[in-house]
């Protein structure tokens, strides 16, 4: 299954929080998107790996993505190892994306930056013909995405570019709230975590609103790029 965009996150909900609006917009424009979760998020304070699994499935349905898989790496202990690199290489070659979206290169949770580097390295290795892989008994063709972009998470990182998600902000909030155990719920009896506060929930809107203010739209999501981005022309720029 070839997709246009492959979004890879360290934990279920990373992708939705970082670029859920962008994914919703791309799908509305006819692009195909798949999501890979590296871990089950089993070390999360709230919920369980089973509830996270169901929540991830619910979020995928809301977004309308083409596929979602979990590589079951060790939550909290991601390593840029050959084993983990090759698991991701197989997914890149399976889905053959033009664009990969990955975790922030620097963030509060150590798994996020580790995942950013791990995915970046795997994208490069996936393009090497002499690295041979097979999936479900079939040999895979080498494949390297054209771009790797990193979404912004907890920390305020200066984006290299933003995507206008003004018409998809409500969808982003809806898909994030599919993770019922993880985010603000005044009736929950579980421990309060930094992402389970009312302020964090509200930050999804006001941070997107601020990026929109700076770039000339209502709401936006920011990304950093691994290489300089060239525009074919000036069309499509939000004025």
C-alpha positions in Angstrom: 0.0 0.0 0.0 1.6 3.2 -1.2 0.6 6.4 0.7 1.4 10.1 0.1 2.3 10.8 3.8 3.5 8.5 6.6 3.2 10.0 10.0 5.4 8.3 12.7 5.1 9.1 16.4 6.8 7.7 19.5 3.4 7.2 21.3 -0.2 6.9 20.3 -1.5 10.5 20.3 1.8 12.2 19.3 0.8 12.5 15.7 -2.7 13.8 16.5 -1.3 16.4 18.9 1.5 17.5 16.6 -0.1 17.4 13.2 -3.7 16.2 13.4 -5.0 19.2 11.7 -2.5 18.9 8.8 -3.4 15.3 8.3 -7.1 16.0 8.3 -6.5 18.8 5.7 -4.3 16.6 3.5 -7.0 13.8 3.5 -9.7 16.3 2.5 -7.5 17.2 -0.5 -7.3 13.6 -1.6 -4.0 12.6 -0.1 -3.5 9.2 1.5 -2.0 9.0 5.0 -0.9 6.2 7.3 0.3 6.4 10.9 2.9 4.3 12.6 3.1 4.4 16.4 6.5 3.2 17.7 5.3 2.2 21.2 2.1 1.3 22.9 2.5 4.2 25.4 2.5 1.6 28.2 4.4 3.8 30.6 1.8 6.5 30.5 0.5 7.5 34.0 -3.2 7.4 32.8 -4.9 4.6 31.1 -3.4 1.4 29.9 -1.8 0.1 26.7 -5.2 -1.5 25.9 -7.1 1.7 26.3 -4.5 3.5 24.3 -4.9 0.9 21.5 -8.7 1.5 21.3 -8.2 5.2 21.5 -5.7 5.1 18.6 -8.2 3.1 16.6 -11.0 5.6 17.3 -8.7 8.5 16.4 -7.7 6.8 13.1 -11.4 6.4 12.2 -12.2 10.0 12.9 -9.2 11.1 10.7 -10.0 8.7 7.9 -6.4 7.5 7.5 -5.6 4.5 5.2 -3.8 2.4 7.8 -2.3 2.5 11.4 0.2 0.1 12.8 2.1 -0.2 16.1 5.7 -1.4 16.2 5.6 -2.2 19.9 9.0 -0.7 20.7 9.8 -0.2 24.4 8.1 2.9 25.8 10.5 5.2 27.6 13.5 3.4 26.3 13.6 4.1 22.6 17.1 3.6 21.1 18.6 4.4 17.7 19.5 0.8 17.3 19.8 -1.3 14.2 16.9 -3.4 15.3 14.6 -0.4 15.7 15.9 1.2 12.5 15.1 -1.8 10.5 11.6 -2.1 11.8 10.9 1.4 10.5 12.7 0.8 7.3 10.3 -2.0 6.6 7.4 0.3 7.2 8.8 3.0 4.9 9.3 0.5 2.1 5.9 -0.9 2.7 4.1 2.4 2.4 6.5 4.2 0.1 5.6 7.7 1.3 6.7 10.9 -0.4 6.7 12.7 2.9 7.3 11.5 6.4 6.1 13.4 9.5 8.0 12.7 12.7 8.4 13.8 16.3 9.9 17.1 17.4 13.7 17.1 17.4 13.8 18.5 20.9 11.1 18.0 23.5 10.1 17.5 27.1 9.7 13.7 26.7 13.0 12.1 25.9 11.4 9.5 23.6 10.3 12.3 21.2 13.8 13.5 20.3 15.0 9.9 20.2 12.2 9.0 17.8 12.9 12.1 15.6 16.5 10.9 15.0 15.5 7.2 14.8 13.0 8.0 12.1 15.3 10.3 10.2 18.1 7.7 10.1 15.7 5.0 9.0 14.4 7.2 6.2 18.0 7.5 4.9 18.8 3.8 5.3 15.6 2.8 3.6 17.0 4.3 0.4 20.1 2.2 0.3 19.7 -0.6 -2.3 22.2 -2.9 -0.5 20.1 -3.1 2.6 17.8 -6.0 1.9 14.5 -6.4 3.7 11.4 -8.7 3.4 7.9 -8.3 4.8 5.4 -11.1 4.9 7.8 -13.3 2.9 8.1 -10.7 0.0 11.3 -8.9 -0.8 11.0 -5.1 -0.5 12.2 -2.4 -2.9 14.4 0.3 -1.5 12.6 3.6 -1.0 13.6 7.0 0.4 11.0 9.7 1.2 11.5 13.1 -0.5 11.0 15.0 2.7 11.1 14.4 6.5 9.3 17.1 8.5 9.2 17.3 12.3 6.0 18.5 14.0 6.2 20.7 17.1 5.1 19.3 20.5 5.6 20.5 24.0 8.5 23.0 23.5 8.1 26.2 21.6 10.3 25.5 18.6 10.6 28.1 15.8 9.0 26.4 12.7 10.6 26.5 9.3 7.1 26.6 7.8 3.4 26.3 8.9 0.4 24.6 7.4 -2.9 26.6 7.5 -5.4 24.4 9.4 -8.1 27.1 9.9 -10.9 24.8 8.6 -9.6 21.8 10.5 -9.0 23.0 14.0 -12.3 21.5 15.3 -11.3 18.2 13.7 -7.9 18.3 15.4 -9.5 18.8 18.8 -12.0 16.0 18.2 -9.3 13.6 17.2 -7.1 14.4 20.2 -10.1 14.0 22.5 -10.5 10.5 21.2 -7.8 9.7 23.8 -10.3 10.0 26.6 -7.9 8.7 29.3 -5.1 11.1 28.4 -6.5 14.6 28.4 -8.5 16.9 30.6 -11.6 15.5 32.2 -12.8 17.0 35.4 -14.6 13.8 36.3 -11.6 11.6 36.0 -10.2 10.0 39.1 -6.8 9.3 37.6 -3.6 11.3 38.6 -3.2 14.7 36.9 -0.4 14.9 34.4 1.0 17.8 32.5 -1.1 16.9 29.4 -4.2 16.2 31.4 -4.8 19.8 32.6 -7.3 22.3 31.3 -4.4 24.6 30.3 -2.9 22.0 28.1 -6.2 21.3 26.3 -6.7 25.0 25.8 -3.1 25.3 24.5 -3.9 23.2 21.5 -6.1 26.1 20.3 -4.1 29.1 21.4 -0.8 27.8 20.2 -2.3 27.1 16.8 -4.0 30.5 16.9 -0.7 32.2 17.6 1.1 30.5 14.7 -1.9 31.6 12.6 -1.5 35.1 13.8 2.1 35.2 12.8 1.5 33.7 9.4 -1.7 35.3 8.3 -4.4 32.7 8.9 -6.6 31.7 11.8 -5.0 28.5 12.9 -1.7 26.8 11.9 0.6 23.9 12.7 4.3 24.3 12.6 7.0 22.0 11.2 10.8 22.0 11.0 12.5 20.7 7.9 15.8 18.7 7.5 16.7 20.5 4.3 15.9 23.8 2.6 12.4 23.9 1.1 12.1 25.2 -2.5 8.8 26.7 -3.8 7.8 26.2 -7.4 6.0 29.5 -7.4 4.2 32.0 -5.1 0.8 30.3 -5.4 -0.5 28.8 -2.2 1.1 31.2 0.2 -1.3 32.6 2.8 -1.2 36.4 2.6 
